[in-house]
């Protein structure tokens, strides 16, 4: 990304916007939901704690996401914060594997009705409290129904690559 910028509209502005946020490192998570056919999930970096009282999580999911459709239909979702060793899971859940096969061979548990990755750095289960429009995404606010995990090194997304600290 160059240090110069532009102020006009269009594709170039959109590309500069994406380049700017590529400089901002983000933790990587799998946002998941349970369906009648089993677990589904997607990789996401727009996930954050939102409130301690009450305990709330915020996740921003593309409106076109099939996982979002299941989150809304089921009214619950899981967030598994990935370890640096979980790069293959992140790639699979970002579209590298068909959605119905993303959890095949990936150790997971169902907690509070949603799938979470067994070896995640941390996991959080949520019930959908609110949704808000966010352009081509939907902001989903979840009330925390469960939390667990351990310690380790996180998987990070920076400059369009998975990295570790």
TORTORMAR-87771 format. One line per 2 residues: number of its first residue (from 1); their letters; for each residue x, y, z of N, C-alpha, C. Coordinates in Angstrom, 1 decimal, always signed. Atoms other than C-alpha are relative to their C-alpha. Layout:
// residues N
NUM = A = X Y Z X Y Z X Y Z; ...
//
This chain:
// residues 165
1 = XX = +0.8 -1.2 +0.0 +0.0 +0.0 +0.0 +0.9 +1.2 +0.0; -0.8 -1.2 +0.0 +1.4 +3.4 -0.9 -0.5 +0.9 +1.1
3 = XX = +0.4 -1.0 -1.0 +1.4 +6.3 +1.5 -0.9 +1.1 -0.6; +1.0 -0.9 +0.6 -0.5 +8.4 -1.0 -1.3 -0.6 +0.1
5 = XX = +1.4 +0.5 -0.1 -4.2 +8.0 -1.1 -0.8 +0.7 -1.1; +0.9 -0.7 +1.0 -7.2 +9.0 -3.2 -1.2 +0.3 +0.8
7 = XX = +1.3 -0.4 -0.7 -10.4 +10.6 -2.2 -1.2 -0.2 -0.9; +1.2 +0.2 +0.9 -12.6 +9.7 -5.2 -0.6 -1.4 +0.2
9 = XX = +0.8 +1.3 -0.2 -15.1 +6.8 -5.4 +0.5 -1.0 -1.0; -0.2 +1.0 +1.0 -14.9 +3.6 -7.2 +0.9 -1.2 +0.4
11 = XX = -0.8 +1.2 -0.3 -12.9 +0.4 -7.5 +1.3 +0.2 +0.7; -1.3 -0.3 -0.6 -9.6 +2.0 -6.7 -0.1 +0.3 +1.4
13 = XX = +0.2 -0.3 -1.4 -10.9 +3.4 -3.5 -0.3 -1.2 +0.8; +0.3 +1.3 -0.7 -12.3 +0.0 -2.5 +1.3 -0.8 +0.2
15 = XX = -1.3 +0.7 -0.1 -8.9 -1.6 -3.3 +0.9 +0.6 +1.1; -0.8 -0.7 -1.1 -7.1 +1.0 -1.1 -0.6 -0.3 +1.4
17 = XX = +0.6 +0.3 -1.3 -9.6 +0.4 +1.7 +0.4 -1.4 +0.4; -0.4 +1.3 -0.4 -8.9 -3.3 +1.6 +1.5 -0.1 +0.3
19 = XX = -1.5 -0.1 -0.2 -5.1 -2.6 +1.4 +0.2 +0.6 +1.4; -0.2 -0.6 -1.3 -5.4 -0.4 +4.5 -0.3 -0.9 +1.1
21 = XX = +0.4 +0.9 -1.1 -7.2 -3.0 +6.6 +0.9 -1.3 -0.1; -0.9 +1.1 +0.0 -4.8 -5.7 +5.4 +1.2 +0.2 +0.9
23 = XX = -1.1 -0.3 -1.0 -2.2 -3.9 +7.6 -0.4 -0.2 +1.4; +0.4 +0.1 -1.4 -4.3 -4.4 +10.7 -0.1 -1.5 +0.3
25 = XX = +0.0 +1.5 -0.3 -3.6 -7.9 +12.2 -1.3 -0.3 +0.8; +1.2 +0.5 -0.7 -6.7 -9.8 +13.4 +0.1 -1.4 +0.4
27 = XX = +0.1 +1.4 -0.4 -7.3 -13.0 +15.3 -0.9 -0.7 -1.0; +0.8 +0.8 +0.9 -8.9 -15.8 +13.3 -0.9 -0.9 +0.8
29 = XX = +1.0 +0.9 -0.6 -12.1 -17.6 +14.3 -0.8 -0.8 -1.0; +1.0 +0.7 +0.8 -14.5 -20.1 +13.0 -1.3 +0.3 +0.7
31 = XX = +1.4 -0.3 -0.5 -18.1 -19.0 +13.4 -0.8 -1.2 -0.5; +0.7 +1.2 +0.3 -20.3 -22.1 +13.5 -1.5 +0.0 +0.4
33 = XX = +1.4 +0.3 -0.4 -23.9 -23.3 +13.6 -0.3 -1.4 -0.2; +0.5 +1.4 +0.2 -25.7 -26.6 +13.8 -1.2 +0.0 -1.0
35 = XX = +1.1 +0.2 +0.9 -28.0 -27.8 +11.1 -0.5 -1.4 +0.1; +0.5 +1.4 +0.0 -30.1 -30.9 +10.6 +1.0 -1.0 -0.6
37 = XX = -1.0 +0.9 +0.6 -27.3 -32.3 +8.5 +1.4 +0.1 +0.6; -1.3 -0.1 -0.7 -24.5 -31.4 +10.9 +0.5 +1.4 +0.1
39 = XX = -0.6 -1.3 -0.2 -22.2 -28.6 +11.7 +0.4 +0.7 -1.3; -0.5 -0.9 +1.1 -21.4 -25.7 +9.3 +0.8 +1.1 +0.7
41 = XX = -0.8 -1.1 -0.6 -18.9 -22.9 +9.8 +0.7 +0.8 -1.1; -0.7 -0.9 +0.9 -17.0 -20.1 +8.2 +1.2 +0.7 +0.8
43 = XX = -1.1 -0.7 -0.6 -13.7 -18.4 +8.9 -0.3 +1.5 +0.1; +0.3 -1.5 -0.1 -14.0 -14.8 +10.2 +1.1 +0.7 +0.8
45 = XX = -0.9 -0.8 -0.8 -11.8 -12.1 +11.5 -0.7 +1.2 +0.7; +0.7 -1.1 -0.5 -14.5 -9.5 +12.3 -0.9 -0.5 +1.2
47 = XX = +0.6 +0.6 -1.2 -15.3 -11.0 +15.7 +0.6 +0.7 +1.2; -0.5 -0.7 -1.1 -15.0 -9.2 +19.0 -0.9 -0.2 +1.3
49 = XX = +0.8 -0.2 -1.2 -16.1 -9.1 +22.6 -0.7 +1.3 -0.1; +0.8 -1.3 +0.1 -18.8 -6.4 +23.0 -0.3 +0.5 +1.3
51 = XX = +0.5 -0.4 -1.3 -19.9 -6.3 +26.6 +0.3 -1.0 +1.1; -0.2 +0.9 -1.1 -19.0 -7.7 +30.0 -1.3 -0.1 +0.8
53 = XX = +1.2 +0.0 -0.8 -22.4 -6.9 +31.5 -1.2 +0.6 -0.8; -0.1 +1.4 +0.0 -24.2 -8.6 +30.0 +1.1 -0.5 -0.9
55 = XX = -1.0 +0.5 +0.8 -21.7 -10.9 +28.3 -0.5 -0.1 -1.5; +0.4 +0.0 +1.4 -22.0 -10.2 +24.5 +1.2 -0.1 -0.9
57 = XX = -0.9 +0.2 +1.1 -20.1 -11.1 +21.4 -0.5 +0.6 -1.2; +0.4 -0.5 +1.3 -20.2 -9.4 +18.0 +0.7 -0.7 -1.1
59 = XX = -0.6 +0.6 +1.2 -19.6 -11.1 +14.7 -0.6 +0.6 -1.2; +0.5 -0.6 +1.2 -19.9 -9.6 +11.3 +0.1 -1.1 -1.1
61 = XX = +0.0 +1.0 +1.0 -20.9 -12.1 +8.6 -0.6 +0.5 -1.3; +0.5 -0.4 +1.3 -21.4 -11.6 +4.9 -1.4 -0.4 -0.2
63 = XX = +1.4 +0.3 +0.2 -25.0 -11.4 +3.9 -0.2 -1.2 -0.9; +0.1 +1.1 +1.0 -24.3 -14.0 +1.2 +0.4 -1.3 +0.7
65 = XX = -0.5 +1.2 -0.7 -22.9 -16.5 +3.8 -1.1 -1.0 +0.3; +0.9 +1.0 -0.4 -24.7 -19.8 +4.1 +0.0 -0.2 +1.5
67 = XX = -0.1 +0.2 -1.5 -23.4 -20.0 +7.7 -0.9 +1.1 +0.7; +0.9 -1.0 -0.5 -25.2 -16.7 +8.4 -1.5 -0.4 +0.0
69 = XX = +1.4 +0.5 +0.1 -28.5 -18.2 +7.1 -0.3 -1.0 +1.1; +0.3 +1.0 -1.1 -28.1 -21.1 +9.6 +0.1 +0.6 +1.4
71 = XX = -0.1 -0.7 -1.3 -27.1 -18.8 +12.5 -1.4 +0.6 +0.2; +1.3 -0.7 -0.2 -30.3 -16.8 +11.9 -1.1 -1.0 +0.2
73 = XX = +1.1 +1.0 -0.1 -32.5 -19.9 +11.4 +0.0 -0.7 +1.4; -0.2 +0.8 -1.2 -31.1 -21.7 +14.5 +0.0 +1.0 +1.3
75 = XX = +0.0 -1.0 -1.1 -30.8 -18.5 +16.7 +1.2 -0.2 +0.9; -1.2 +0.3 -0.8 -27.4 -19.7 +18.0 +1.2 -0.1 -0.9
77 = XX = -1.3 +0.2 +0.7 -23.7 -19.8 +17.0 +1.1 -0.2 +1.0; -1.2 +0.2 -0.8 -20.3 -20.7 +18.2 +1.1 +0.8 -0.6
79 = XX = -1.2 -0.7 +0.4 -17.0 -18.9 +18.0 +1.1 -0.8 +0.5; -1.2 +0.7 -0.5 -13.8 -20.9 +18.1 +1.2 +0.8 -0.5
81 = XX = -1.2 -0.8 +0.2 -10.7 -18.8 +18.4 +1.2 -1.0 -0.4; -0.9 +1.0 +0.6 -8.0 -20.6 +16.3 +1.4 +0.2 +0.6
83 = XX = -1.4 +0.1 -0.4 -4.5 -21.6 +17.4 +0.8 +0.1 -1.3; -0.9 -0.1 +1.2 -1.5 -21.0 +15.0 +0.0 -1.3 -0.7
85 = XX = +0.0 +1.3 +0.6 -1.6 -24.8 +14.3 -1.3 -0.2 -0.8; +1.3 +0.2 +0.6 -5.2 -24.4 +12.9 -0.1 +0.6 -1.4
87 = XX = +0.1 -0.6 +1.3 -4.3 -22.9 +9.6 -0.8 -0.8 -1.0; +0.7 +0.8 +0.9 -5.7 -25.8 +7.6 -1.5 +0.1 +0.3
89 = XX = +1.4 -0.2 -0.3 -9.0 -25.4 +9.4 -0.5 +1.3 -0.5; +0.4 -1.3 +0.4 -9.1 -21.7 +8.7 -0.1 +0.0 -1.5
91 = XX = +0.1 +0.1 +1.4 -8.4 -22.4 +5.0 -1.3 -0.7 -0.4; +1.2 +0.8 +0.4 -11.1 -25.1 +4.8 -1.3 +0.8 +0.2
93 = XX = +1.2 -0.7 -0.3 -13.7 -22.9 +6.5 -0.1 +1.4 -0.7; +0.1 -1.2 +0.8 -12.9 -19.9 +4.3 -0.4 -0.3 -1.5
95 = XX = +0.5 +0.3 +1.4 -14.1 -21.7 +1.2 +0.9 -1.0 -0.7; -0.9 +0.9 +0.6 -11.2 -24.1 +0.6 -0.6 -1.4 -0.1
97 = XX = +0.6 +1.3 +0.0 -13.5 -27.1 +1.3 -1.5 +0.3 -0.1; +1.4 -0.1 +0.1 -17.2 -27.6 +0.5 -0.6 +0.1 +1.4
99 = XX = +0.6 -0.3 -1.3 -19.4 -26.3 +3.3 -0.4 -1.2 +0.8; +0.4 +1.2 -0.8 -20.8 -29.7 +4.2 +1.1 -0.9 +0.4
101 = XX = -1.2 +0.9 -0.4 -17.3 -31.2 +4.6 +1.0 +0.7 +0.9; -1.0 -0.8 -0.7 -15.6 -28.4 +6.6 +0.3 -0.6 +1.4
103 = XX = -0.3 +0.5 -1.3 -15.9 -30.3 +9.9 +0.4 -1.5 +0.0; -0.4 +1.3 +0.1 -15.0 -33.7 +8.6 +1.5 -0.1 +0.4
105 = XX = -1.4 +0.2 -0.5 -11.9 -34.9 +10.5 +0.5 +1.1 +0.9; -0.4 -1.1 -1.0 -11.9 -31.8 +12.7 -0.7 -0.3 +1.3
107 = XX = +0.6 +0.3 -1.3 -12.4 -32.7 +16.3 -0.8 +1.2 +0.6; +0.9 -1.1 -0.5 -15.4 -30.7 +17.6 -0.9 -0.6 +1.0
109 = XX = +1.0 +0.4 -1.0 -17.9 -30.9 +20.4 -1.3 +0.9 -0.3; +1.2 -0.9 +0.0 -21.5 -29.6 +20.5 -0.3 +0.4 +1.4
111 = XX = +0.3 -0.6 -1.3 -22.0 -27.3 +23.4 -1.1 +1.0 -0.1; +1.1 -0.9 +0.0 -25.2 -25.5 +24.1 -0.7 +0.1 -1.4
113 = XX = +0.7 +0.1 +1.3 -26.5 -26.7 +20.8 +0.8 +0.4 -1.2; -0.8 -0.5 +1.1 -23.7 -25.4 +18.6 +1.4 -0.7 +0.0
115 = XX = -1.3 +0.6 +0.1 -20.4 -26.9 +17.3 +1.1 +1.0 +0.4; -1.2 -0.8 -0.3 -17.1 -25.6 +18.7 +1.2 -1.0 -0.2
117 = XX = -1.2 +0.8 +0.3 -13.6 -26.8 +17.8 +0.6 -0.5 +1.3; -0.5 +0.6 -1.2 -12.2 -29.1 +20.5 +1.3 +0.6 +0.4
119 = XX = -1.3 -0.5 -0.3 -8.7 -27.8 +20.3 +0.2 +1.5 -0.3; -0.1 -1.5 +0.2 -9.5 -24.1 +19.8 +0.8 +0.6 +1.2
121 = XX = -0.7 -0.9 -1.1 -7.5 -21.5 +21.8 -1.1 +0.3 +1.0; +1.1 -0.3 -0.8 -10.9 -20.6 +23.2 -1.3 -0.2 -0.8
123 = XX = +1.3 +0.1 +0.6 -14.6 -21.2 +22.4 -1.0 +0.8 +0.8; +1.1 -0.7 -0.6 -17.7 -19.2 +23.0 -1.3 -0.5 -0.7
125 = XX = +1.3 +0.3 +0.6 -21.3 -20.3 +22.5 -1.0 +1.2 +0.3; +0.9 -1.2 -0.1 -24.0 -17.6 +21.9 -1.4 -0.3 -0.5
127 = XX = +1.4 -0.1 +0.5 -27.7 -17.1 +21.4 -0.1 +1.3 -0.7; +0.1 -1.2 +0.7 -28.5 -14.5 +18.8 -1.0 +1.0 +0.8
129 = XX = +0.8 -1.0 -0.7 -29.8 -11.3 +20.6 -0.5 +1.0 -1.0; +0.4 -1.1 +0.9 -29.8 -8.7 +17.8 +0.8 -0.2 -1.3
131 = XX = -0.7 -0.1 +1.2 -28.8 -8.2 +14.2 -0.1 +1.4 -0.5; +0.0 -1.4 +0.5 -27.9 -4.9 +12.6 +0.6 +0.0 -1.4
133 = XX = -0.6 -0.1 +1.4 -27.3 -4.0 +8.9 +1.4 +0.6 +0.1; -1.4 -0.5 +0.1 -23.6 -3.4 +8.1 +0.4 -0.1 -1.5
135 = XX = -0.4 +0.0 +1.4 -23.5 -2.8 +4.3 -0.2 -1.4 -0.5; +0.2 +1.4 +0.6 -22.8 -6.2 +2.6 +0.2 -1.0 +1.1
137 = XX = +0.0 +0.9 -1.2 -22.5 -7.8 +6.1 -1.2 +0.3 +0.9; +0.9 -0.2 -1.1 -24.8 -8.3 +9.0 +0.7 -0.2 +1.3
139 = XX = -0.6 +0.0 -1.3 -23.7 -7.5 +12.5 -0.9 -0.9 +0.9; +0.8 +0.9 -0.9 -24.8 -10.4 +14.8 +0.5 +0.2 +1.4
141 = XX = -0.3 -0.2 -1.4 -24.8 -9.7 +18.5 -0.5 -1.3 +0.7; +0.4 +1.2 -0.7 -24.8 -12.9 +20.6 +0.2 +0.1 +1.5
143 = XX = -0.1 +0.2 -1.5 -25.5 -13.4 +24.3 +0.8 -1.2 +0.3; -0.8 +1.2 -0.3 -22.9 -15.7 +25.7 -0.7 -1.0 +0.9
145 = XX = +0.6 +1.1 -0.7 -24.2 -19.1 +26.8 +1.0 -0.9 +0.6; -1.0 +0.9 -0.5 -20.9 -20.8 +27.4 +1.4 +0.5 -0.5
147 = XX = -1.4 -0.4 +0.4 -17.1 -20.2 +27.2 +1.0 -1.0 +0.6; -1.1 +0.9 -0.5 -14.0 -22.3 +27.6 +1.2 +0.1 -0.9
149 = XX = -1.3 +0.0 +0.8 -10.5 -22.9 +26.3 +1.2 -0.2 +0.9; -1.3 +0.2 -0.7 -6.9 -23.0 +27.3 +0.9 +1.2 -0.4
151 = XX = -1.0 -1.0 +0.4 -3.8 -21.1 +26.3 +0.8 -0.5 -1.2; -0.8 +0.3 +1.2 -1.5 -21.0 +23.3 +0.3 +1.2 -0.9
153 = XX = -0.3 -1.1 +1.0 -0.4 -19.0 +20.3 -1.1 +0.1 -1.0; +1.1 -0.2 +0.9 -3.2 -17.5 +18.2 +0.4 +0.0 -1.5
155 = XX = -0.1 -0.2 +1.5 -3.6 -17.7 +14.4 -0.4 +1.4 -0.3; +0.2 -1.4 +0.3 -3.4 -14.2 +13.0 -0.1 +0.2 -1.5
157 = XX = +0.1 -0.3 +1.4 -4.5 -12.8 +9.6 +0.6 +1.4 -0.1; -0.7 -1.3 +0.2 -2.2 -10.0 +8.4 +0.6 +0.0 -1.4
159 = XX = -0.4 -0.2 +1.4 -1.4 -8.7 +4.9 -0.4 -1.2 -0.9; +0.6 +1.1 +0.8 -3.7 -11.4 +3.4 +0.6 -1.3 +0.2
161 = XX = -0.6 +1.3 -0.3 -1.8 -14.3 +5.0 -0.3 -0.4 +1.4; +0.0 +0.5 -1.3 -2.2 -16.5 +8.0 +1.4 +0.0 +0.6
163 = XX = -1.3 -0.2 -0.7 +0.6 -15.8 +10.5 -0.1 -0.4 +1.4; +0.0 +0.2 -1.5 +1.6 -16.5 +14.1 +0.8 +1.1 +0.6
165 = X = -0.8 -1.0 -0.7 +3.0 -14.2 +16.7 +1.5 -0.4 +0.1
//
